[in-house]
Amino acid sequence: MFGFSIAKLLFTIAAVIVAWNGFKWYTRMQKNRAVGKSGRGERKATAQGPANSGGVVDAEEMVKCSVCETYVSSTSAVSCGKNGCPYPG
Ligand SMILES: [Zn+2]
């Protein structure tokens, strides 16, 4: 009676361990897939990181110069040097 319940307990524990390991393996597999997918995205994000950080600085308010047709920051707009450029140079 007692031995049977210990065997039952051990079997239950073993089943839980197997199920837990299977769950861990399944989670790890999905995590690896997710990391693999997002890893590519992170590489893109990292590659865009410096450009983004630089863009954030310049992206306060971009205005297009009607003469040189380049977008410049409205707060730090510098003349392109061409005649008629509305920005101070
Ligand atoms: Zn200009």
PDB file of the backbone (N, CA, C, O) and the ligand in Angstrom, with CONECT records:
HET     ZN  A 101       1
ATOM      1  N   MET A   1       0.849  -1.207   0.000  1.00  0.00           N
ATOM      2  CA  MET A   1       0.000   0.000   0.000  1.00  0.00           C
ATOM      3  C   MET A   1       0.871   1.238   0.000  1.00  0.00           C
ATOM      4  O   MET A   1       0.764   2.111  -0.862  1.00  0.00           O
ATOM      5  N   PHE A   2       1.757   1.283   1.021  1.00  0.00           N
ATOM      6  CA  PHE A   2       2.643   2.446   1.117  1.00  0.00           C
ATOM      7  C   PHE A   2       3.647   2.455  -0.029  1.00  0.00           C
ATOM      8  O   PHE A   2       3.898   3.486  -0.653  1.00  0.00           O
ATOM      9  N   GLY A   3       4.230   1.246  -0.298  1.00  0.00           N
ATOM     10  CA  GLY A   3       5.186   1.125  -1.393  1.00  0.00           C
ATOM     11  C   GLY A   3       4.545   1.489  -2.710  1.00  0.00           C
ATOM     12  O   GLY A   3       5.174   2.118  -3.561  1.00  0.00           O
ATOM     13  N   PHE A   4       3.315   1.103  -2.882  1.00  0.00           N
ATOM     14  CA  PHE A   4       2.635   1.404  -4.135  1.00  0.00           C
ATOM     15  C   PHE A   4       2.486   2.912  -4.310  1.00  0.00           C
ATOM     16  O   PHE A   4       2.659   3.441  -5.408  1.00  0.00           O
ATOM     17  N   SER A   5       2.162   3.596  -3.211  1.00  0.00           N
ATOM     18  CA  SER A   5       1.972   5.027  -3.354  1.00  0.00           C
ATOM     19  C   SER A   5       3.308   5.729  -3.590  1.00  0.00           C
ATOM     20  O   SER A   5       3.355   6.752  -4.274  1.00  0.00           O
ATOM     21  N   ILE A   6       4.422   5.177  -3.018  1.00  0.00           N
ATOM     22  CA  ILE A   6       5.742   5.746  -3.321  1.00  0.00           C
ATOM     23  C   ILE A   6       6.074   5.543  -4.797  1.00  0.00           C
ATOM     24  O   ILE A   6       6.575   6.452  -5.458  1.00  0.00           O
ATOM     25  N   ALA A   7       5.788   4.330  -5.314  1.00  0.00           N
ATOM     26  CA  ALA A   7       6.028   4.072  -6.739  1.00  0.00           C
ATOM     27  C   ALA A   7       5.183   5.009  -7.587  1.00  0.00           C
ATOM     28  O   ALA A   7       5.637   5.539  -8.601  1.00  0.00           O
ATOM     29  N   LYS A   8       3.948   5.201  -7.151  1.00  0.00           N
ATOM     30  CA  LYS A   8       3.051   6.103  -7.874  1.00  0.00           C
ATOM     31  C   LYS A   8       3.598   7.533  -7.821  1.00  0.00           C
ATOM     32  O   LYS A   8       3.553   8.273  -8.804  1.00  0.00           O
ATOM     33  N   LEU A   9       4.126   7.905  -6.622  1.00  0.00           N
ATOM     34  CA  LEU A   9       4.689   9.242  -6.452  1.00  0.00           C
ATOM     35  C   LEU A   9       5.906   9.413  -7.349  1.00  0.00           C
ATOM     36  O   LEU A   9       6.056  10.423  -8.038  1.00  0.00           O
ATOM     37  N   LEU A  10       6.796   8.375  -7.325  1.00  0.00           N
ATOM     38  CA  LEU A  10       7.993   8.444  -8.169  1.00  0.00           C
ATOM     39  C   LEU A  10       7.597   8.530  -9.642  1.00  0.00           C
ATOM     40  O   LEU A  10       8.188   9.295 -10.405  1.00  0.00           O
ATOM     41  N   PHE A  11       6.615   7.760 -10.031  1.00  0.00           N
ATOM     42  CA  PHE A  11       6.164   7.786 -11.417  1.00  0.00           C
ATOM     43  C   PHE A  11       5.612   9.156 -11.774  1.00  0.00           C
ATOM     44  O   PHE A  11       5.849   9.683 -12.861  1.00  0.00           O
ATOM     45  N   THR A  12       4.868   9.719 -10.827  1.00  0.00           N
ATOM     46  CA  THR A  12       4.320  11.050 -11.068  1.00  0.00           C
ATOM     47  C   THR A  12       5.434  12.081 -11.218  1.00  0.00           C
ATOM     48  O   THR A  12       5.406  12.934 -12.105  1.00  0.00           O
ATOM     49  N   ILE A  13       6.439  11.973 -10.300  1.00  0.00           N
ATOM     50  CA  ILE A  13       7.577  12.898 -10.370  1.00  0.00           C
ATOM     51  C   ILE A  13       8.317  12.732 -11.693  1.00  0.00           C
ATOM     52  O   ILE A  13       8.680  13.708 -12.349  1.00  0.00           O
ATOM     53  N   ALA A  14       8.536  11.450 -12.072  1.00  0.00           N
ATOM     54  CA  ALA A  14       9.223  11.184 -13.336  1.00  0.00           C
ATOM     55  C   ALA A  14       8.430  11.768 -14.507  1.00  0.00           C
ATOM     56  O   ALA A  14       8.995  12.361 -15.425  1.00  0.00           O
ATOM     57  N   ALA A  15       7.125  11.587 -14.452  1.00  0.00           N
ATOM     58  CA  ALA A  15       6.288  12.110 -15.533  1.00  0.00           C
ATOM     59  C   ALA A  15       6.370  13.631 -15.580  1.00  0.00           C
ATOM     60  O   ALA A  15       6.432  14.235 -16.651  1.00  0.00           O
ATOM     61  N   VAL A  16       6.369  14.236 -14.389  1.00  0.00           N
ATOM     62  CA  VAL A  16       6.465  15.697 -14.328  1.00  0.00           C
ATOM     63  C   VAL A  16       7.804  16.167 -14.885  1.00  0.00           C
ATOM     64  O   VAL A  16       7.875  17.139 -15.636  1.00  0.00           O
ATOM     65  N   ILE A  17       8.885  15.440 -14.492  1.00  0.00           N
ATOM     66  CA  ILE A  17      10.225  15.818 -14.971  1.00  0.00           C
ATOM     67  C   ILE A  17      10.290  15.695 -16.493  1.00  0.00           C
ATOM     68  O   ILE A  17      10.819  16.570 -17.179  1.00  0.00           O
ATOM     69  N   VAL A  18       9.739  14.591 -17.006  1.00  0.00           N
ATOM     70  CA  VAL A  18       9.758  14.398 -18.462  1.00  0.00           C
ATOM     71  C   VAL A  18       8.948  15.499 -19.143  1.00  0.00           C
ATOM     72  O   VAL A  18       9.381  16.085 -20.136  1.00  0.00           O
ATOM     73  N   ALA A  19       7.781  15.765 -18.597  1.00  0.00           N
ATOM     74  CA  ALA A  19       6.933  16.807 -19.186  1.00  0.00           C
ATOM     75  C   ALA A  19       7.621  18.166 -19.093  1.00  0.00           C
ATOM     76  O   ALA A  19       7.574  18.961 -20.031  1.00  0.00           O
ATOM     77  N   TRP A  20       8.269  18.426 -17.938  1.00  0.00           N
ATOM     78  CA  TRP A  20       8.959  19.706 -17.742  1.00  0.00           C
ATOM     79  C   TRP A  20      10.125  19.872 -18.707  1.00  0.00           C
ATOM     80  O   TRP A  20      10.332  20.932 -19.299  1.00  0.00           O
ATOM     81  N   ASN A  21      10.902  18.748 -18.846  1.00  0.00           N
ATOM     82  CA  ASN A  21      12.020  18.813 -19.781  1.00  0.00           C
ATOM     83  C   ASN A  21      11.525  18.994 -21.212  1.00  0.00           C
ATOM     84  O   ASN A  21      12.112  19.733 -22.002  1.00  0.00           O
ATOM     85  N   GLY A  22      10.428  18.299 -21.526  1.00  0.00           N
ATOM     86  CA  GLY A  22       9.858  18.469 -22.857  1.00  0.00           C
ATOM     87  C   GLY A  22       9.391  19.892 -23.067  1.00  0.00           C
ATOM     88  O   GLY A  22       9.584  20.467 -24.139  1.00  0.00           O
ATOM     89  N   PHE A  23       8.775  20.459 -22.041  1.00  0.00           N
ATOM     90  CA  PHE A  23       8.310  21.853 -22.130  1.00  0.00           C
ATOM     91  C   PHE A  23       9.493  22.803 -22.280  1.00  0.00           C
ATOM     92  O   PHE A  23       9.461  23.743 -23.075  1.00  0.00           O
ATOM     93  N   LYS A  24      10.556  22.531 -21.484  1.00  0.00           N
ATOM     94  CA  LYS A  24      11.753  23.368 -21.584  1.00  0.00           C
ATOM     95  C   LYS A  24      12.367  23.295 -22.976  1.00  0.00           C
ATOM     96  O   LYS A  24      12.770  24.299 -23.564  1.00  0.00           O
ATOM     97  N   TRP A  25      12.423  22.033 -23.491  1.00  0.00           N
ATOM     98  CA  TRP A  25      13.002  21.848 -24.829  1.00  0.00           C
ATOM     99  C   TRP A  25      12.162  22.582 -25.860  1.00  0.00           C
ATOM    100  O   TRP A  25      12.686  23.258 -26.746  1.00  0.00           O
ATOM    101  N   TYR A  26      10.827  22.434 -25.727  1.00  0.00           N
ATOM    102  CA  TYR A  26       9.919  23.082 -26.679  1.00  0.00           C
ATOM    103  C   TYR A  26      10.052  24.602 -26.589  1.00  0.00           C
ATOM    104  O   TYR A  26      10.084  25.296 -27.605  1.00  0.00           O
ATOM    105  N   THR A  27      10.130  25.104 -25.359  1.00  0.00           N
ATOM    106  CA  THR A  27      10.284  26.547 -25.172  1.00  0.00           C
ATOM    107  C   THR A  27      11.609  27.027 -25.750  1.00  0.00           C
ATOM    108  O   THR A  27      11.690  28.077 -26.387  1.00  0.00           O
ATOM    109  N   ARG A  28      12.667  26.209 -25.503  1.00  0.00           N
ATOM    110  CA  ARG A  28      13.987  26.596 -26.012  1.00  0.00           C
ATOM    111  C   ARG A  28      13.982  26.611 -27.538  1.00  0.00           C
ATOM    112  O   ARG A  28      14.565  27.494 -28.166  1.00  0.00           O
ATOM    113  N   MET A  29      13.307  25.608 -28.125  1.00  0.00           N
ATOM    114  CA  MET A  29      13.242  25.556 -29.587  1.00  0.00           C
ATOM    115  C   MET A  29      12.546  26.805 -30.129  1.00  0.00           C
ATOM    116  O   MET A  29      13.019  27.438 -31.072  1.00  0.00           O
ATOM    117  N   GLN A  30      11.401  27.148 -29.503  1.00  0.00           N
ATOM    118  CA  GLN A  30      10.671  28.330 -29.971  1.00  0.00           C
ATOM    119  C   GLN A  30      11.484  29.595 -29.719  1.00  0.00           C
ATOM    120  O   GLN A  30      11.474  30.523 -30.527  1.00  0.00           O
ATOM    121  N   LYS A  31      12.200  29.621 -28.570  1.00  0.00           N
ATOM    122  CA  LYS A  31      13.016  30.789 -28.245  1.00  0.00           C
ATOM    123  C   LYS A  31      14.144  30.940 -29.270  1.00  0.00           C
ATOM    124  O   LYS A  31      14.453  32.042 -29.724  1.00  0.00           O
ATOM    125  N   ASN A  32      14.759  29.781 -29.624  1.00  0.00           N
ATOM    126  CA  ASN A  32      15.839  29.836 -30.613  1.00  0.00           C
ATOM    127  C   ASN A  32      15.312  30.336 -31.947  1.00  0.00           C
ATOM    128  O   ASN A  32      15.963  31.129 -32.628  1.00  0.00           O
ATOM    129  N   ARG A  33      14.116  29.862 -32.315  1.00  0.00           N
ATOM    130  CA  ARG A  33      13.542  30.340 -33.566  1.00  0.00           C
ATOM    131  C   ARG A  33      13.279  31.838 -33.485  1.00  0.00           C
ATOM    132  O   ARG A  33      13.586  32.594 -34.407  1.00  0.00           O
ATOM    133  N   ALA A  34      12.694  32.254 -32.338  1.00  0.00           N
ATOM    134  CA  ALA A  34      12.384  33.671 -32.161  1.00  0.00           C
ATOM    135  C   ALA A  34      13.665  34.497 -32.159  1.00  0.00           C
ATOM    136  O   ALA A  34      13.719  35.572 -32.758  1.00  0.00           O
ATOM    137  N   VAL A  35      14.712  33.984 -31.472  1.00  0.00           N
ATOM    138  CA  VAL A  35      15.990  34.698 -31.434  1.00  0.00           C
ATOM    139  C   VAL A  35      16.577  34.767 -32.829  1.00  0.00           C
ATOM    140  O   VAL A  35      17.126  35.789 -33.241  1.00  0.00           O
ATOM    141  N   GLY A  36      16.451  33.639 -33.566  1.00  0.00           N
ATOM    142  CA  GLY A  36      16.978  33.635 -34.923  1.00  0.00           C
ATOM    143  C   GLY A  36      16.278  34.668 -35.786  1.00  0.00           C
ATOM    144  O   GLY A  36      16.914  35.365 -36.576  1.00  0.00           O
ATOM    145  N   LYS A  37      14.961  34.762 -35.630  1.00  0.00           N
ATOM    146  CA  LYS A  37      14.217  35.745 -36.414  1.00  0.00           C
ATOM    147  C   LYS A  37      14.551  37.161 -35.967  1.00  0.00           C
ATOM    148  O   LYS A  37      14.903  38.026 -36.769  1.00  0.00           O
ATOM    149  N   SER A  38      14.426  37.367 -34.649  1.00  0.00           N
ATOM    150  CA  SER A  38      14.675  38.717 -34.136  1.00  0.00           C
ATOM    151  C   SER A  38      16.152  39.058 -34.221  1.00  0.00           C
ATOM    152  O   SER A  38      16.522  40.231 -34.259  1.00  0.00           O
ATOM    153  N   GLY A  39      17.018  38.005 -34.252  1.00  0.00           N
ATOM    154  CA  GLY A  39      18.447  38.271 -34.387  1.00  0.00           C
ATOM    155  C   GLY A  39      18.731  39.009 -35.674  1.00  0.00           C
ATOM    156  O   GLY A  39      19.524  39.951 -35.701  1.00  0.00           O
ATOM    157  N   ARG A  40      18.073  38.574 -36.756  1.00  0.00           N
ATOM    158  CA  ARG A  40      18.235  39.294 -38.016  1.00  0.00           C
ATOM    159  C   ARG A  40      17.710  40.715 -37.877  1.00  0.00           C
ATOM    160  O   ARG A  40      18.309  41.676 -38.361  1.00  0.00           O
ATOM    161  N   GLY A  41      16.554  40.817 -37.190  1.00  0.00           N
ATOM    162  CA  GLY A  41      15.983  42.144 -36.988  1.00  0.00           C
ATOM    163  C   GLY A  41      16.886  43.009 -36.130  1.00  0.00           C
ATOM    164  O   GLY A  41      17.033  44.208 -36.368  1.00  0.00           O
ATOM    165  N   GLU A  42      17.508  42.364 -35.098  1.00  0.00           N
ATOM    166  CA  GLU A  42      18.403  43.141 -34.242  1.00  0.00           C
ATOM    167  C   GLU A  42      19.610  43.619 -35.030  1.00  0.00           C
ATOM    168  O   GLU A  42      20.098  44.731 -34.832  1.00  0.00           O
ATOM    169  N   ARG A  43      20.096  42.744 -35.948  1.00  0.00           N
ATOM    170  CA  ARG A  43      21.225  43.170 -36.770  1.00  0.00           C
ATOM    171  C   ARG A  43      20.833  44.380 -37.609  1.00  0.00           C
ATOM    172  O   ARG A  43      21.598  45.336 -37.736  1.00  0.00           O
ATOM    173  N   LYS A  44      19.624  44.326 -38.184  1.00  0.00           N
ATOM    174  CA  LYS A  44      19.146  45.470 -38.958  1.00  0.00           C
ATOM    175  C   LYS A  44      19.026  46.691 -38.063  1.00  0.00           C
ATOM    176  O   LYS A  44      19.441  47.795 -38.414  1.00  0.00           O
ATOM    177  N   ALA A  45      18.430  46.446 -36.863  1.00  0.00           N
ATOM    178  CA  ALA A  45      18.253  47.560 -35.931  1.00  0.00           C
ATOM    179  C   ALA A  45      19.594  48.125 -35.519  1.00  0.00           C
ATOM    180  O   ALA A  45      19.757  49.339 -35.401  1.00  0.00           O
ATOM    181  N   THR A  46      20.572  47.224 -35.296  1.00  0.00           N
ATOM    182  CA  THR A  46      21.899  47.686 -34.909  1.00  0.00           C
ATOM    183  C   THR A  46      22.536  48.462 -36.056  1.00  0.00           C
ATOM    184  O   THR A  46      23.189  49.486 -35.851  1.00  0.00           O
ATOM    185  N   ALA A  47      22.327  47.946 -37.275  1.00  0.00           N
ATOM    186  CA  ALA A  47      22.890  48.637 -38.431  1.00  0.00           C
ATOM    187  C   ALA A  47      22.222  49.998 -38.598  1.00  0.00           C
ATOM    188  O   ALA A  47      22.855  50.976 -38.996  1.00  0.00           O
ATOM    189  N   GLN A  48      20.919  50.034 -38.282  1.00  0.00           N
ATOM    190  CA  GLN A  48      20.208  51.304 -38.412  1.00  0.00           C
ATOM    191  C   GLN A  48      20.410  52.184 -37.182  1.00  0.00           C
ATOM    192  O   GLN A  48      20.116  53.380 -37.202  1.00  0.00           O
ATOM    193  N   GLY A  49      20.921  51.568 -36.106  1.00  0.00           N
ATOM    194  CA  GLY A  49      21.062  52.293 -34.850  1.00  0.00           C
ATOM    195  C   GLY A  49      21.790  53.617 -34.990  1.00  0.00           C
ATOM    196  O   GLY A  49      21.233  54.665 -34.663  1.00  0.00           O
ATOM    197  N   PRO A  50      23.031  53.588 -35.472  1.00  0.00           N
ATOM    198  CA  PRO A  50      23.776  54.844 -35.599  1.00  0.00           C
ATOM    199  C   PRO A  50      23.063  55.832 -36.516  1.00  0.00           C
ATOM    200  O   PRO A  50      22.993  57.028 -36.233  1.00  0.00           O
ATOM    201  N   ALA A  51      22.531  55.304 -37.628  1.00  0.00           N
ATOM    202  CA  ALA A  51      21.817  56.170 -38.560  1.00  0.00           C
ATOM    203  C   ALA A  51      20.577  56.743 -37.878  1.00  0.00           C
ATOM    204  O   ALA A  51      20.240  57.914 -38.053  1.00  0.00           O
ATOM    205  N   ASN A  52      19.899  55.888 -37.092  1.00  0.00           N
ATOM    206  CA  ASN A  52      18.706  56.361 -36.403  1.00  0.00           C
ATOM    207  C   ASN A  52      19.057  57.436 -35.383  1.00  0.00           C
ATOM    208  O   ASN A  52      18.405  58.478 -35.306  1.00  0.00           O
ATOM    209  N   SER A  53      20.105  57.164 -34.596  1.00  0.00           N
ATOM    210  CA  SER A  53      20.480  58.138 -33.581  1.00  0.00           C
ATOM    211  C   SER A  53      20.890  59.447 -34.243  1.00  0.00           C
ATOM    212  O   SER A  53      20.581  60.532 -33.750  1.00  0.00           O
ATOM    213  N   GLY A  54      21.601  59.325 -35.380  1.00  0.00           N
ATOM    214  CA  GLY A  54      21.951  60.533 -36.111  1.00  0.00           C
ATOM    215  C   GLY A  54      20.709  61.165 -36.701  1.00  0.00           C
ATOM    216  O   GLY A  54      20.577  62.387 -36.758  1.00  0.00           O
ATOM    217  N   GLY A  55      19.770  60.281 -37.151  1.00  0.00           N
ATOM    218  CA  GLY A  55      18.529  60.802 -37.731  1.00  0.00           C
ATOM    219  C   GLY A  55      17.689  61.511 -36.700  1.00  0.00           C
ATOM    220  O   GLY A  55      17.030  62.505 -37.005  1.00  0.00           O
ATOM    221  N   VAL A  56      17.706  60.998 -35.460  1.00  0.00           N
ATOM    222  CA  VAL A  56      16.920  61.631 -34.417  1.00  0.00           C
ATOM    223  C   VAL A  56      17.387  63.070 -34.208  1.00  0.00           C
ATOM    224  O   VAL A  56      16.586  63.987 -34.024  1.00  0.00           O
ATOM    225  N   VAL A  57      18.696  63.235 -34.241  1.00  0.00           N
ATOM    226  CA  VAL A  57      19.244  64.577 -34.047  1.00  0.00           C
ATOM    227  C   VAL A  57      18.813  65.487 -35.188  1.00  0.00           C
ATOM    228  O   VAL A  57      18.435  66.639 -34.978  1.00  0.00           O
ATOM    229  N   ASP A  58      18.880  64.935 -36.418  1.00  0.00           N
ATOM    230  CA  ASP A  58      18.574  65.759 -37.580  1.00  0.00           C
ATOM    231  C   ASP A  58      17.076  65.825 -37.858  1.00  0.00           C
ATOM    232  O   ASP A  58      16.615  66.664 -38.631  1.00  0.00           O
ATOM    233  N   ALA A  59      16.316  64.925 -37.216  1.00  0.00           N
ATOM    234  CA  ALA A  59      14.913  64.804 -37.574  1.00  0.00           C
ATOM    235  C   ALA A  59      14.026  65.687 -36.715  1.00  0.00           C
ATOM    236  O   ALA A  59      12.823  65.445 -36.614  1.00  0.00           O
ATOM    237  N   GLU A  60      14.602  66.706 -36.098  1.00  0.00           N
ATOM    238  CA  GLU A  60      13.775  67.635 -35.329  1.00  0.00           C
ATOM    239  C   GLU A  60      12.679  68.184 -36.236  1.00  0.00           C
ATOM    240  O   GLU A  60      11.487  68.073 -35.949  1.00  0.00           O
ATOM    241  N   GLU A  61      13.114  68.764 -37.312  1.00  0.00           N
ATOM    242  CA  GLU A  61      12.175  69.222 -38.335  1.00  0.00           C
ATOM    243  C   GLU A  61      12.966  69.420 -39.617  1.00  0.00           C
ATOM    244  O   GLU A  61      13.780  70.336 -39.737  1.00  0.00           O
ATOM    245  N   MET A  62      12.705  68.544 -40.563  1.00  0.00           N
ATOM    246  CA  MET A  62      13.471  68.613 -41.800  1.00  0.00           C
ATOM    247  C   MET A  62      12.733  69.491 -42.802  1.00  0.00           C
ATOM    248  O   MET A  62      11.542  69.311 -43.052  1.00  0.00           O
ATOM    249  N   VAL A  63      13.448  70.419 -43.353  1.00  0.00           N
ATOM    250  CA  VAL A  63      12.851  71.302 -44.358  1.00  0.00           C
ATOM    251  C   VAL A  63      13.658  71.179 -45.644  1.00  0.00           C
ATOM    252  O   VAL A  63      14.878  71.018 -45.621  1.00  0.00           O
ATOM    253  N   LYS A  64      12.965  71.258 -46.736  1.00  0.00           N
ATOM    254  CA  LYS A  64      13.624  71.093 -48.025  1.00  0.00           C
ATOM    255  C   LYS A  64      14.039  72.454 -48.567  1.00  0.00           C
ATOM    256  O   LYS A  64      13.240  73.386 -48.655  1.00  0.00           O
ATOM    257  N   CYS A  65      15.302  72.535 -48.923  1.00  0.00           N
ATOM    258  CA  CYS A  65      15.785  73.760 -49.537  1.00  0.00           C
ATOM    259  C   CYS A  65      15.266  73.822 -50.965  1.00  0.00           C
ATOM    260  O   CYS A  65      15.442  72.882 -51.740  1.00  0.00           O
ATOM    261  N   SER A  66      14.631  74.924 -51.307  1.00  0.00           N
ATOM    262  CA  SER A  66      14.009  75.038 -52.632  1.00  0.00           C
ATOM    263  C   SER A  66      15.054  75.212 -53.719  1.00  0.00           C
ATOM    264  O   SER A  66      14.771  74.996 -54.898  1.00  0.00           O
ATOM    265  N   VAL A  67      16.258  75.601 -53.328  1.00  0.00           N
ATOM    266  CA  VAL A  67      17.310  75.846 -54.318  1.00  0.00           C
ATOM    267  C   VAL A  67      18.141  74.584 -54.545  1.00  0.00           C
ATOM    268  O   VAL A  67      18.272  74.103 -55.671  1.00  0.00           O
ATOM    269  N   CYS A  68      18.704  74.052 -53.444  1.00  0.00           N
ATOM    270  CA  CYS A  68      19.576  72.888 -53.602  1.00  0.00           C
ATOM    271  C   CYS A  68      18.803  71.581 -53.466  1.00  0.00           C
ATOM    272  O   CYS A  68      19.348  70.506 -53.712  1.00  0.00           O
ATOM    273  N   GLU A  69      17.530  71.673 -53.072  1.00  0.00           N
ATOM    274  CA  GLU A  69      16.651  70.510 -52.990  1.00  0.00           C
ATOM    275  C   GLU A  69      17.201  69.425 -52.067  1.00  0.00           C
ATOM    276  O   GLU A  69      17.030  68.234 -52.326  1.00  0.00           O
ATOM    277  N   THR A  70      17.856  69.842 -50.997  1.00  0.00           N
ATOM    278  CA  THR A  70      18.280  68.897 -49.981  1.00  0.00           C
ATOM    279  C   THR A  70      17.516  69.205 -48.697  1.00  0.00           C
ATOM    280  O   THR A  70      17.159  70.350 -48.420  1.00  0.00           O
ATOM    281  N   TYR A  71      17.278  68.148 -47.923  1.00  0.00           N
ATOM    282  CA  TYR A  71      16.567  68.325 -46.666  1.00  0.00           C
ATOM    283  C   TYR A  71      17.556  68.685 -45.563  1.00  0.00           C
ATOM    284  O   TYR A  71      18.535  67.972 -45.345  1.00  0.00           O
ATOM    285  N   VAL A  72      17.307  69.758 -44.891  1.00  0.00           N
ATOM    286  CA  VAL A  72      18.183  70.196 -43.816  1.00  0.00           C
ATOM    287  C   VAL A  72      17.349  70.421 -42.569  1.00  0.00           C
ATOM    288  O   VAL A  72      16.147  70.675 -42.653  1.00  0.00           O
ATOM    289  N   SER A  73      17.991  70.327 -41.413  1.00  0.00           N
ATOM    290  CA  SER A  73      17.301  70.577 -40.155  1.00  0.00           C
ATOM    291  C   SER A  73      16.935  72.048 -40.056  1.00  0.00           C
ATOM    292  O   SER A  73      17.756  72.926 -40.320  1.00  0.00           O
ATOM    293  N   SER A  74      15.690  72.305 -39.671  1.00  0.00           N
ATOM    294  CA  SER A  74      15.235  73.692 -39.641  1.00  0.00           C
ATOM    295  C   SER A  74      15.964  74.495 -38.565  1.00  0.00           C
ATOM    296  O   SER A  74      16.080  75.717 -38.667  1.00  0.00           O
ATOM    297  N   THR A  75      16.459  73.799 -37.525  1.00  0.00           N
ATOM    298  CA  THR A  75      17.129  74.520 -36.439  1.00  0.00           C
ATOM    299  C   THR A  75      18.597  74.759 -36.750  1.00  0.00           C
ATOM    300  O   THR A  75      19.186  75.730 -36.275  1.00  0.00           O
ATOM    301  N   SER A  76      19.195  73.868 -37.553  1.00  0.00           N
ATOM    302  CA  SER A  76      20.608  74.035 -37.854  1.00  0.00           C
ATOM    303  C   SER A  76      20.825  74.039 -39.367  1.00  0.00           C
ATOM    304  O   SER A  76      21.775  73.445 -39.876  1.00  0.00           O
ATOM    305  N   ALA A  77      19.930  74.717 -40.067  1.00  0.00           N
ATOM    306  CA  ALA A  77      20.032  74.766 -41.520  1.00  0.00           C
ATOM    307  C   ALA A  77      21.207  75.644 -41.932  1.00  0.00           C
ATOM    308  O   ALA A  77      21.390  76.758 -41.443  1.00  0.00           O
ATOM    309  N   VAL A  78      21.978  75.104 -42.834  1.00  0.00           N
ATOM    310  CA  VAL A  78      23.145  75.844 -43.316  1.00  0.00           C
ATOM    311  C   VAL A  78      23.016  75.998 -44.821  1.00  0.00           C
ATOM    312  O   VAL A  78      22.564  75.092 -45.522  1.00  0.00           O
ATOM    313  N   SER A  79      23.416  77.144 -45.294  1.00  0.00           N
ATOM    314  CA  SER A  79      23.339  77.394 -46.724  1.00  0.00           C
ATOM    315  C   SER A  79      24.209  76.422 -47.507  1.00  0.00           C
ATOM    316  O   SER A  79      25.299  76.041 -47.080  1.00  0.00           O
ATOM    317  N   CYS A  80      23.695  76.039 -48.656  1.00  0.00           N
ATOM    318  CA  CYS A  80      24.461  75.143 -49.512  1.00  0.00           C
ATOM    319  C   CYS A  80      25.501  75.932 -50.303  1.00  0.00           C
ATOM    320  O   CYS A  80      26.371  75.344 -50.946  1.00  0.00           O
ATOM    321  N   GLY A  81      25.414  77.254 -50.257  1.00  0.00           N
ATOM    322  CA  GLY A  81      26.397  78.068 -50.972  1.00  0.00           C
ATOM    323  C   GLY A  81      25.868  78.574 -52.299  1.00  0.00           C
ATOM    324  O   GLY A  81      26.472  79.448 -52.921  1.00  0.00           O
ATOM    325  N   LYS A  82      24.738  78.027 -52.737  1.00  0.00           N
ATOM    326  CA  LYS A  82      24.188  78.479 -54.009  1.00  0.00           C
ATOM    327  C   LYS A  82      23.425  79.784 -53.821  1.00  0.00           C
ATOM    328  O   LYS A  82      22.917  80.060 -52.734  1.00  0.00           O
ATOM    329  N   ASN A  83      23.348  80.559 -54.846  1.00  0.00           N
ATOM    330  CA  ASN A  83      22.628  81.823 -54.773  1.00  0.00           C
ATOM    331  C   ASN A  83      21.141  81.547 -54.583  1.00  0.00           C
ATOM    332  O   ASN A  83      20.560  80.681 -55.236  1.00  0.00           O
ATOM    333  N   GLY A  84      20.538  82.316 -53.661  1.00  0.00           N
ATOM    334  CA  GLY A  84      19.124  82.183 -53.415  1.00  0.00           C
ATOM    335  C   GLY A  84      18.780  81.151 -52.364  1.00  0.00           C
ATOM    336  O   GLY A  84      17.603  80.930 -52.083  1.00  0.00           O
ATOM    337  N   CYS A  85      19.773  80.518 -51.781  1.00  0.00           N
ATOM    338  CA  CYS A  85      19.493  79.546 -50.713  1.00  0.00           C
ATOM    339  C   CYS A  85      18.964  80.316 -49.515  1.00  0.00           C
ATOM    340  O   CYS A  85      19.603  81.264 -49.058  1.00  0.00           O
ATOM    341  N   PRO A  86      17.821  79.927 -49.007  1.00  0.00           N
ATOM    342  CA  PRO A  86      17.179  80.705 -47.944  1.00  0.00           C
ATOM    343  C   PRO A  86      17.864  80.566 -46.575  1.00  0.00           C
ATOM    344  O   PRO A  86      17.492  81.251 -45.622  1.00  0.00           O
ATOM    345  N   TYR A  87      18.839  79.702 -46.484  1.00  0.00           N
ATOM    346  CA  TYR A  87      19.439  79.454 -45.164  1.00  0.00           C
ATOM    347  C   TYR A  87      20.740  80.224 -45.025  1.00  0.00           C
ATOM    348  O   TYR A  87      21.461  80.436 -46.000  1.00  0.00           O
ATOM    349  N   PRO A  88      21.026  80.634 -43.813  1.00  0.00           N
ATOM    350  CA  PRO A  88      22.263  81.413 -43.599  1.00  0.00           C
ATOM    351  C   PRO A  88      23.490  80.529 -43.721  1.00  0.00           C
ATOM    352  O   PRO A  88      23.501  79.402 -43.227  1.00  0.00           O
ATOM    353  N   GLY A  89      24.486  81.022 -44.354  1.00  0.00           N
ATOM    354  CA  GLY A  89      25.704  80.245 -44.525  1.00  0.00           C
ATOM    355  C   GLY A  89      26.903  81.074 -44.121  1.00  0.00           C
ATOM    356  O   GLY A  89      28.036  80.597 -44.192  1.00  0.00           O
TER     357      GLY A  89
HETATM  358 ZN    ZN A 101      20.332  75.363 -50.208  1.00  0.00          ZN2+
END
